[in-house]
Amino acid sequence: MSFFTWKDDGLTSDCASLEAMASRFEETASLIKRLSQKGFKLKKRKKIS
């Protein structure tokens, strides 16, 4: 299963509530969907140990 780690405290310090944080995620999801529809692709890189 794929996963990611969120290592940013900017979002939690900018958002006063979980509702505000959810709104940010919805805006980001909308942008990602638009980029995908325009042909942008996700480039996966192998982690260098």
N, C-alpha and C positions, 0 to 999 in steps of 0.2 A: 504494500500500500504506500502511495506517495504521501509525503507530509512536508510541512515547512515549519520553521521556527520563527516566531515574531520577536525580534530583538530591537524594538523601537519604543521609547517611552514618550515620543511626541504625541501620538494619538491619544494615549491615556491622559496626558497632561492638557491637551487641547479640548477634550470632550468632558463636559460636566456630568454626563449620564450615559447609561448604556443605550438609551434611545438615540442620543446624539452620535454615539459610536456606530450604531447600526445604520444610521442615515449615511455616514461616511462610507461604510462598506457597500451600501447599495449604490452610491454614486460611483464608486470605484468599479463595481461589477458592471455597471452600465457602460462605462468607458472601455473596459476590457472586451465586452461583447461587441461594441462598435469597431474596435481595432481588429477583432477577429473577422468580422464581416467584411472589412476592407482588405483582408489578406495577410495581416500580420501573423507571424508564427512564433511560437515559444521555442527558444533555443535552449536546450538542456546541455549543461556542462557537467563533466565528471569532477567530483571533488578531489582535489589534490591533497594527498596525505603528507 
